[in-house]
């Protein structure tokens, strides 16, 4: 008789919930669903926030959230999914950081929570109730974990540093 494993059930619930929130957030950017702005308006907002070029930035953020969220929910390519979602949230944290920590003041609390949760799932693995488990962990290898998190971390750092430099350059031009 097979017993339901509480840890695996908890990972399923955490993956499904986090993945659904990320997917909803990303589809707002990409398609304007759930009251979102859609790609064109998100691109303009990204430009305003200092992420240039805006359209590519909006597309990358939307795909990181939607794709990463979908893969997390399914438990497929879990390390890459967690890393992609965490990287996308790092960009959001950079935007909200000047407003402090708490979300009620416009701070980075919410994107940081989503990013850390996605990263933790990517590191912990998907559990038995996942497509990774069903496929014999074909897309959930140790090398993928290291590669995905290294690539996501480097990409997020490069994007955030470019944004900071562009904003500094813009401030100097205005003086």
Secondary structure, 3 states (H helix, E strand, C coil): CCCCCHHHHHHHHHHHHHHHHHHHHHHHHHHCHHHCCHHHHHHHHHHHHCCCCHHHHHHHHHHHHHHHHHHHHHCCCHHHHHHHHHHHHHHHHHHHHHHCCCHHHCCCHHHHHHHHHHHHHHHHCCCCCCHHHHCCCCCCCHHHHHHHHHHHHHHHHHHHHHHHHHHHHHHHHHC
